[in-house]
Amino acid sequence: MRIINKHSRIEKLPIHFGEHFDLTAKEVHCIQAVGLKRGCNIKQLGEILGVTKSAASQMIGKLEKKGVLKKGKAPDSYKELEITLTDSGWKAFEAHKEFHERHLLTLKEKLGDFSDPQIAMAGAILSVVENVVDERMEELFGERSAIK
């Protein structure tokens, strides 16, 4: 529960990207998804983030106002909108990528004292925890986690 609460706090804190704007972790993860899945539409973005199309649309609107995303007509469909990053969005994407690389390097160093079987056991335990969370989500909200 402590880890969940800490993660929840992190998700709400603003991340400073220069003098011009702050982003929440959720917003940065949306930028990351758009950067990795270039040319995605609102429905695809919702699926990637594990949220409804409506929630994805609201997030896109917020990020468009902050100047990091833009919507445009998809080249292959007159009905679909394509989501792309602006120059500021790409700067945030790259900064987040560098943060994750540093974070994973630190985690790898700290886990270096554990044996491969210990790491495998921890992975198996976390997989069981994830499955239980997925079952709760399905029970409460009628959905399984879209993030695998």
C-alpha positions as CSV (number, residue, x, y, z in Angstrom):
1,M,0.0,0.0,0.0
2,R,2.9,2.4,0.8
3,I,4.3,1.9,-2.7
4,I,0.9,2.5,-4.3
5,N,0.4,5.7,-2.3
6,K,3.9,6.9,-3.1
7,H,3.3,6.3,-6.8
8,S,0.0,8.1,-6.6
9,R,1.7,11.1,-5.1
10,I,4.3,11.1,-7.8
11,E,1.6,10.9,-10.5
12,K,0.1,14.2,-9.2
13,L,3.2,16.2,-8.7
14,P,4.2,18.7,-11.5
15,I,7.3,18.1,-13.4
16,H,9.1,21.3,-14.5
17,F,10.1,21.5,-18.2
18,G,12.0,24.7,-18.4
19,E,10.4,28.1,-17.7
20,H,7.5,27.6,-20.0
21,F,5.4,24.7,-18.6
22,D,4.8,22.0,-16.0
23,L,3.4,18.6,-16.7
24,T,2.0,15.9,-14.5
25,A,3.4,12.4,-14.8
26,K,0.1,11.3,-16.5
27,E,0.6,14.1,-19.0
28,V,4.2,13.0,-19.6
29,H,3.1,9.4,-20.1
30,C,0.6,10.6,-22.7
31,I,3.4,12.5,-24.5
32,Q,5.5,9.3,-24.3
33,A,2.8,7.2,-25.8
34,V,2.2,9.7,-28.7
35,G,6.0,9.9,-29.3
36,L,6.3,6.1,-29.4
37,K,3.2,5.5,-31.5
38,R,3.6,8.2,-34.1
39,G,0.4,9.1,-35.9
40,C,-1.9,7.5,-33.4
41,N,-5.6,8.6,-33.1
42,I,-7.6,9.3,-30.0
43,K,-9.0,5.7,-29.7
44,Q,-5.5,4.2,-30.1
45,L,-4.1,6.5,-27.5
46,G,-6.8,5.6,-25.0
47,E,-6.0,1.9,-25.6
48,I,-2.3,2.5,-25.1
49,L,-2.9,4.4,-21.9
50,G,-5.6,2.1,-20.6
51,V,-8.2,4.8,-20.5
52,T,-11.5,5.6,-22.3
53,K,-11.6,7.5,-25.6
54,S,-13.2,10.3,-23.7
55,A,-10.4,10.5,-21.1
56,A,-7.8,10.4,-23.8
57,S,-9.6,13.2,-25.6
58,Q,-9.6,15.3,-22.5
59,M,-5.9,14.7,-21.9
60,I,-5.2,15.7,-25.5
61,G,-7.1,18.9,-25.0
62,K,-5.1,19.8,-22.0
63,L,-1.8,19.0,-23.7
64,E,-2.8,20.9,-26.8
65,K,-3.4,24.0,-24.6
66,K,0.0,23.6,-23.1
67,G,1.5,23.5,-26.6
68,V,3.0,20.0,-26.5
69,L,0.5,18.1,-28.7
70,K,-1.5,18.9,-31.8
71,K,-4.4,17.3,-33.5
72,G,-4.7,17.1,-37.3
73,K,-6.4,15.2,-40.0
74,A,-5.0,11.7,-40.5
75,P,-3.6,11.4,-44.0
76,D,-5.4,8.1,-44.7
77,S,-8.8,9.0,-43.3
78,Y,-11.0,12.1,-43.5
79,K,-12.8,11.1,-40.2
80,E,-9.8,10.3,-38.0
81,L,-7.6,12.8,-36.1
82,E,-3.9,12.2,-35.9
83,I,-2.1,13.2,-32.7
84,T,1.5,14.5,-33.0
85,L,4.0,16.1,-30.8
86,T,5.1,19.7,-31.2
87,D,8.7,20.8,-30.7
88,S,8.0,21.3,-27.0
89,G,6.4,17.9,-26.8
90,W,9.5,16.3,-28.3
91,K,11.7,18.1,-25.8
92,A,9.5,16.7,-22.9
93,F,9.6,13.3,-24.6
94,E,13.4,13.3,-24.7
95,A,13.7,14.6,-21.1
96,H,11.4,11.9,-19.9
97,K,13.3,9.2,-21.8
98,E,16.6,10.3,-20.2
99,F,14.9,10.3,-16.8
100,H,13.7,6.7,-17.3
101,E,17.2,5.6,-18.5
102,R,18.8,7.1,-15.3
103,H,16.0,5.5,-13.2
104,L,16.4,2.1,-14.7
105,L,20.2,2.2,-14.4
106,T,19.9,3.1,-10.7
107,L,17.4,0.3,-10.2
108,K,19.6,-2.2,-12.1
109,E,22.6,-1.2,-9.9
110,K,20.6,-1.7,-6.7
111,L,19.2,-5.0,-7.8
112,G,22.7,-6.3,-8.8
113,D,23.1,-7.9,-5.4
114,F,20.2,-10.3,-6.0
115,S,20.6,-13.6,-7.8
116,D,18.8,-14.4,-11.0
117,P,16.5,-16.9,-9.2
118,Q,15.6,-14.2,-6.6
119,I,14.8,-11.7,-9.4
120,A,12.7,-14.4,-11.2
121,M,10.8,-15.1,-7.9
122,A,10.1,-11.4,-7.4
123,G,8.9,-11.2,-11.0
124,A,6.6,-14.1,-10.5
125,I,5.2,-12.6,-7.3
126,L,4.6,-9.2,-9.1
127,S,2.8,-11.0,-11.9
128,V,0.4,-12.6,-9.4
129,V,-0.2,-9.1,-7.9
130,E,-0.9,-7.7,-11.3
131,N,-3.4,-10.4,-12.1
132,V,-5.2,-9.8,-8.9
133,V,-5.4,-6.1,-9.7
134,D,-6.7,-6.9,-13.2
135,E,-9.4,-9.1,-11.6
136,R,-10.4,-6.3,-9.3
137,M,-10.5,-3.8,-12.1
138,E,-12.7,-6.2,-14.1
139,E,-15.0,-6.8,-11.1
140,L,-15.3,-3.0,-10.3
141,F,-15.2,-1.4,-13.7
142,G,-15.8,-4.2,-16.2
143,E,-12.4,-3.9,-17.7
144,R,-9.1,-5.6,-17.6
145,S,-5.9,-3.5,-17.6
146,A,-5.0,-2.5,-21.1
147,I,-1.3,-2.3,-20.0
148,K,0.5,-5.5,-20.4
